Amino acid sequence: MGQSPESRHERRRTIGDILRRHRVTASVAADDAGETLGWSPERLHRVEKGQAVIRMVEARNLLRLYGVADQPLLDLVSRTDHWWAKYSDLVGESFESLLVLEDGATWLRTHQPSLVPGLLQTDRYAWELMTTLSDQPLEAIAQRVEVRAARRAVLTREHQPLHLAAVIDEAALRRPVGDTSVMREQIEWLIEAAGRPNVEIRVRTLDTGPDLAMGSSFHIFGFANGDPPVAQQELLDREQFTDQSDDVQRYLRAFEHATVRSLNPEQSLAFMTTLVRA
């Protein structure tokens, strides 16, 4: 990860802007451009917004479609790295967008009613979760656990570590994923993480009434360069991303509503400590 998250994000955004201008100038519809590469329309839009990685061969094919020779753009593509390249066979479109957003964001608000958020999962918790929910070979699951562990680097990176604020439902802390030792280790890790200045954990206890966020898993990513925040909602069969102001504001209001109904960070730390000692 030689580049800072800001420079990687800026380069992806610049690449997307240039490609969009070339496409518009060439009067090529987004659907047609995406179809040329076997992409969904959503992926092309994410690339043009800097929310997805484009590979050299893909950039060359798009420029050919647009009838443009743009070596400076190709040079920019070649200099834009991403740490998950070696796991590319495991990273689908939506997951890649998530990784790009995590990599470029300066802050993240996440609401999880049923599971510990991915960025805060231990390796053993992730392993137990994936072996339960997936029928993939153990070797593939081991690689996915590696990817999840590598994602945690955004919380400790040298260049502006990601500021994470998470609301975790008490049910996620009590629901057994693996045996007792797995859950104890997971909660101990949450306690350790909560001691960092850039991590804020709030527990929403079971005796709390309903709120706007109840039952929904979502994440809101914010950026320091003036880009609009992006909200991601986890649906049953897909991930949904939006940077539309009204939509994002609705998720931000839901998150704030959930924080009001949750224990404050100090109370949450005490609550998790009690669970570990029980």
C-alpha angles and dihedrals in degrees: 000000000000096000125068116249089247094056093045091050093047092049093050090049092048092048090050093049092051093047091049091051091050091049094049092046090051090049092234116154116234091238091054093048092049092047090055089063096036090251129143115245088247092060093052091051090049091051091050090050093048092249097117136044120249120204125220096253090050092050091050091050092050093049089050090052091049092047093237134132108208112164094168088059092050089049089053091050090051091053096049108093131188125194095222094063092107089055094049093124089061097045117086126188099273094042091050090053089052091051092048092051093048090048095051102035125099095198137022132193113197131182119194120175098177112023141032107266114262095243089056100044121114119228092252093049090049091048094051091046095049096044089052097047099036136057093201121128114276091245091059091047090051089055091049090052088052090053092050091050091049090053090064089070089084087072094056103029118135095233108067104317114228114267106226125195113183134183109201122186117234087235090066090056094048100039106098115239102178120335130325094275091056092053093044091052090047095052091044088054090051089052091051092047091049088060091066118097092232097050123077119180124188123185119215104209125218093246091063118108125236122294138180093272098045113133095006128111112206143147131207119203123201129195134207097216097069097264112144116260117259126220123206122195122196109225127184096263105015149014119255121206128191137171094180107131097228092049094047092047089053090055092046090053090049091051093049090048089053093050091053089053092047134079114269117252094267093048090045091053090051091047093052091046089054090052092053092050094046 
